[in-house]
Amino acid sequence: MTTRSDKTRRQVLQSGLAVAGGIAAVGVSAQAQAQEKIAQNQVQYQETPKDGNKCDMCVNWQPPNACKIVAGTINPNGWCVAFAPKGS
């Protein structure tokens, strides 16, 4: 025979599993959004340096020709408004 405390315990466990599943789904969705990159035209990307700053001097640079946040092929001598210098 199922007691009242068994039903309550089962309901708590089922609710907890539903919440955990929802949190996991939100985490996967946020990660997918974080992986999307910005279009080159949105960051005013150009193939040449600006004021001595260039992509391969930026924290977002990924050799040989990519960026962590800007989409497409990136010239190491290029530049965009998202430029952030590497720390010394």
Buried (B, 14 or more C-beta within 10 A) or exposed (E): EEEEEEEEEEEEEEEEEEEEEEEEEEEEEEEEEEEEBBEBEEBEBBEEBEEEBBBBBBEBBBEEBBBEBBBEEBBBEBBBEBBEEEEE
